[in-house]
Amino acid sequence: MKKIVALLLICCLTLGLATAYAAGPKITKQPDFGKSKAEGTVIIEIKAKSFKGLTWRFVNPDTGEELTAKELSKTFNGIKVKNPNKQKITLEKVPAELNGWEVYCHLTGNGYQVDSDRLTIELGYAAEPTAEPVAASAAEAAPAASEPAAEPVPESTPTEPAAEPVPAEDEEEDIPEPETITVTGENVTLVPLDSFGRPDEENSAASLTFTEFGSVEARADGDVEYWVVNGIRVTPNEGVSSVKLQNITSDMTIAAVAPDPDDVQLNSSDRVQVVCSGCRFTYMADNLVSVTAGSVPRGADIIVMADNTTAAAGGYSINGGDFTREGKISFRLTVTEDTEIKTK
């Protein structure tokens, strides 16, 4: 009976880990232009979740050339870019040359890449040049010879009062939208918390986005030696597999660090050595979780995870072989001999 319970626990932990790394970016609202009173200012906003990287890309319709928001500010003099890697980006002093360009959002996370729909930039001052005044023709300027000249209107004739100007609807002062906060996790599943501290299990992910502030619980898949919050090490008095952070007001990264592999008890069967460079591997059966080097039983199944999406995109090399599995943040590997894994 104990063996059956242990096997069920292993299956649950493995499934939980795979699910945590399987979620990719999801666009909840396609890009759209925001309102702006200032001429030459373009505001674009997208709504998305479960992403780690966000890049706005601008496409030249004539050449197909693509520029990121940061490259845009270097290519066109005077243009000012605010929040180039946020869900809401603002371009100020946009030159007429950008009229007709397309823009879309590129999202990455957990080895997945997602592109949004494209928008076409339309600048009124670029597409509609000011018309020059046209001189009146001679026929319009002078009365016809056969028609008597119009009698002058007596000064006493009353005229209608000029209509009062109607204020424009958009003359109200723009209220800046609140900034978003992004919380990302390493070796943890992030669960958002409501105002009462209750977990929202359905929206768990490896990356969460909040408006103004938010609360989150980070859950590790195995034993934790210590936690790292924005580079600061936090060591609890006793082992805990989850931690809650409430009222977060700035971007944050939470990481769970497993015990040293030398301290982990492995079974006594024939073992092989695994070394990760630029990545980590997980062996659930004996609680060896997210380490860069360690021993596992020969024939063991492990899950390999890149340290970041950039390393994952370059692919993995097994024992000096070609780099493969580009774009995959994690993959399963059966180890039968000493194995060295490298990211590009």
N, C-alpha and C positions, 0 to 999 in steps of 0.2 A: 504493500500500500504506500509506503514512504517513497519508493521508486516512482510510482505513478504520479504522486503529488509533485515530486521533483521535476519529472519530465514536463508536466503541465505548466509549472512555474517557468521553466526554461523557454517553452514555446511562447508564453505570454510576454516574457521579457524581450525575446527576439522580435516578435511581432510589434511590440511597442517601439523598439528601436528603429525598425524598418519604417514604421508609419511616421515617426518623427522626422526622418530624413527624406520621406517620399513627397511631402507637401511642396508644391511649387508655387510660383507667384500667381495670383488671381486678380484680374482687373474687375472691379465692381462698378466702375463708371468710366467710359471711354473719354479721351481728352476732349476738352471744349475750351473756348475762349472766355475769359472773364471780362467784366465791364471795367472800362478805364476812361476817365475824363481827359487825360493828358494825351495830346497828339504825339504819335511816335512811341507810345507805350503799348506793349502787347503782353497780356496775361494769359497763361495756359495752365490748366489744372486737370489732374487725373486722380481717380480714387482706386487704390489697390491695396492688397494685403498679402502676407506670407512671402514677402520679397526681402532680399538682402542688399541688392544693388539696383539703382535706378539711374538711367542716363537718357537725357533728351537729345534727339538727333534731328538735324536740319538738313533737308535734301534739296540740292540745286536741280530744278526741273529740266534744265538744258543739258547738264552733263551727268546727272546722277550722283555727283559727289556728295558725300555725307560729312557733316561737321557736328561735333558735340557742342554743347553750350559754351564750354570753356574755349574750344577752338574758334567758335563764332566771334568771341570778344577779341581774339587775336587777329582774325582775318579782316574784320570791319572796324575801322577807326571810330572811336566815340561811343560805340554801343556799350551799354552797361547791363550785365547779367546778374540777377539776384536769385539765390537758391537754385544753382544749376543742377543739383542732384536731389531736389525735393519734389514732392507731388505737385506743388504749385510753384511755377517758375515765372519770373517777371523780366521782360526785356524793355529797357528804356533807351531813348534816342535811336530807335530802329531806323536804319537808312532805307531809302527808296529801293535800293538794289535787292532787298529781301522780299519785295512784293512778288507773290506767286510761288515762293518757296514752300515746300511741304515740311511738316514737323510731326514726329511720332515719338513714343516713349518705349525704351528697351528695358525690360525688367529681368533680373536674374535672382536665383535662390535655389539652394539644395540641388544644384546640377541642372536646373531647368532654365530655359530662356523663353521669354514671352514678349512679343511686339504688339503695341496697341494699334488702333486705327490711325490713319493719317489725316491731318488738317492742312488746309491751304491758307497761307498768310495773305490777307488782303488789306493793303494799306490805301485808304481813301486818297491821301495826298499824293500817292505815287500813281494810282490808276486814273485819277481824274484831274488833269492839268487845268489850271485856271484859264477860262475862256477870255480872249481879248475882246474889248468892246468893238462892235460893228457900227461904222458911220451910217447915218440915215441917208437914204437915196434922195436925189433931187426931187423926185415926185412926192416923197413923203414929207420933205422939208418945206416945200412951197405949196400953197393951195392951188387947186386947178383953176384955170382961167375962167371956165364957165360957171364956177361956183363962187358965190359971194363970200367975202371973208367973214369969219365968225365974229359975232359981236362980242366985245369985251364984257366980262362979267362984272356987274357993279360991285364996288367994295362992300356995299351993305348986305350983299347976299350971304346969308349964314352958311357956314361950312360945318360938316360933321366933326365932332371931336375925335382926335386920334385914339385908337384903341389902346388900352393899357397892356403893356407887355405881359405875357403869360410866362411864369417861371418854368424852366425846363424841369422835367421829372427827375433827371439825373444830376441836378445841381446840388443834391444833398452830399454832404461830406462822406467820402468813402471810409468805411470802418475796416481797418486791416483785419484779415482773417487770422485766427490764432495759429501759432506754429504747431507743427506735428512733432511728436516724440517717437523715436524708433528704439525698440528694445530687441536685441539679438542675443541668442544663446549658443554656447559651445558645450556639447556633450549633455545638453539638457533639453527638456520640453517646456515651453513657456505657456502658462495658462493665465488668461486675463481674469482679474477679480473685479466684482462689482463694488458699489459704494459701501456695502456691508462686509466686504472681504470674502464673499462667496465665489468659488471658482466657476468659470464659464467653460466647461469641458469641451463644448462643441467647437469653440474657436481657438483651440490649442494649436500652436505652430512653433517653428524655429525662430520666427521673427514676428513681432507685433508692433502695430502703429497706433498711437493714441493722440488725441487732440488736447493740447495744453498740459494735461497731466494724466497719469494712469497708475494702476496697481497691478502687480503681476506675481505669480508664484512660479519659481523655477524648480523643476523636478528632474533629478538625475536617474539614470537607468540602473545604476549599481552603487557600490560603495564610494564614498567621497572622503578624501583626506582633508581637503580645504576648498574654499570657494574664492573666486576672483571676481570683483565687481569694479569695472572700469580701471583695471590694473592694480587694484588694492586687494591684497590677500586677506581673507577672513577665515580664521581657523576656529571652529566651534569647540566647546568643551567636550562634547561627545559627538559621535558620528550621526549626521542627519542627511537624509537623501532629498530634502527639499528646503527651500527658503522663500519667504515672502518679502517683497519690497512694495511699499505703498506710497502713493502720491509722488510718483516719479515726475520730475519736471525738465529733464534733459535727456539726450540720447544716452543709451547705456548698453554695455555688453556684460553678460553674466556667464561665467564659466565654472564648471565643476571639474576638479582635478582628482583623479583616482589615486589610490595608494600606489607606491612604488612597486613595479612588477616583482622585485626580489622578495617583497613581503607577502605576495599572493601565493596561496597554497594550490599547487597543481597536482593532478593525480600522478602516480608513479609509472605510468605507461611510457613507451618509447616517445621521446620528445624531440622537436625540432626548434630551431631558432628563427624568429621573425624580426626583421629590422625595417622600420619605416623612416624615410627621409622626406619631409614635407607632408607627412600624413600620419594617421594613427590607425591602430586596428583594435578590434573588439573580439574577445572570445568569451561568450556568455556562460558556457558550461561550468567553468571554474572561477567565475567572477573576475576574470581578467578583462577590465573594461578601459578602452580608450588609452592605450599606451603606445609608445613609439618603438619599444623593443621588449622582447620577452620570449619565454618558452611556452609552447603549446604541444599537446599530444600529436603525434604523427597522424595525418588524416583528419585533423580538426578543421571545421568550417569557421572562418573568421570573416568579419565585415571590415573593409578598409575604407577610411574616410580621409579626404584631403583636408589640410588645415584651413583652406579658403577656396573660394570659387575660382580664383585666378589660377591656382595650382591645379585644380581639378580640370579646368578647361585645357590645360596643356597635356593632360593625359598621364598615365602611369606606365612605369617600366618594371617588369618582373625579371629579376636576376639579369639585368643588363639588356633585356630585349627591347624591341621598338615600343615607343610610347603609344598606348592605345586607350580606349574608353574616354576619349575627349568629351568634356562637358558633364561627366557623371561625377557627382560629389562623393558617391560611395558605391561599392560593389562587393559581392561575396566571393571568397576565394577558399578553396580546399587546399590545405598545406600538407604536402607529403615529404618535403625535404627542407633543409635550411633555405630560407627565402629572404631576398632583399628587395624592397619595394621603394621606388623613387617617383616623385612628381617632377614634371618638366620645369 
